[in-house]
């Protein structure tokens, strides 16, 4: 989450020379926002199914 906060000024375009790196910052923020919840859902469901198989 800190990386998203650190990339916000660059994505908004507040810094000098940010016109070149603005698309990269926006893509990185989008990747973080998509990957983090997706990883948590996949990991939690994987662990749930693995524990379910051990009980049977």
C-alpha positions as CSV (number, residue, x, y, z in Angstrom):
1,X,0.0,0.0,0.0
2,X,2.9,2.3,0.6
3,X,4.0,2.0,-3.0
4,X,0.5,3.2,-4.2
5,X,0.8,6.2,-1.9
6,X,4.3,6.9,-3.2
7,X,3.2,6.7,-6.8
8,X,0.2,9.0,-6.4
9,X,2.1,12.3,-6.9
10,X,3.7,10.9,-10.0
11,X,0.4,9.6,-11.4
12,X,-1.4,12.9,-10.7
13,X,1.5,14.8,-12.4
14,X,2.6,17.0,-9.5
15,X,6.3,16.5,-9.9
16,X,8.7,18.0,-12.5
17,X,9.1,15.8,-15.5
18,X,6.2,13.5,-14.6
19,X,4.7,13.6,-18.0
20,X,7.0,10.9,-19.2
21,X,6.5,8.6,-16.2
22,X,2.8,9.3,-15.6
23,X,1.5,6.3,-17.6
24,X,3.9,4.0,-15.8
25,X,2.8,5.2,-12.4
26,X,-0.9,4.7,-13.4
27,X,-0.2,1.2,-14.7
28,X,1.7,0.3,-11.5
29,X,-1.1,1.6,-9.3
30,X,-3.6,-0.4,-11.3
31,X,-1.6,-3.5,-11.0
32,X,-1.2,-3.2,-7.3
33,X,-4.9,-2.5,-6.8
34,X,-5.9,-5.6,-8.9
35,X,-3.2,-8.0,-7.8
36,X,-3.5,-7.5,-4.1
37,X,-7.2,-8.5,-3.6
38,X,-6.9,-11.1,-6.3
39,X,-4.0,-12.8,-4.5
40,X,-5.8,-12.7,-1.2
41,X,-8.9,-14.3,-2.6
42,X,-7.0,-17.0,-4.5
43,X,-4.7,-17.8,-1.6
44,X,-7.6,-17.9,0.9
45,X,-9.7,-20.2,-1.3
46,X,-6.7,-22.4,-2.0
47,X,-6.0,-22.9,1.7
48,X,-9.7,-23.5,2.3
49,X,-9.8,-26.3,-0.2
50,X,-6.6,-27.8,0.9
51,X,-7.8,-28.0,4.5
52,X,-11.1,-29.4,3.3
53,X,-9.4,-32.2,1.5
54,X,-7.4,-33.2,4.7
55,X,-10.6,-33.5,6.7
56,X,-12.2,-36.0,4.4
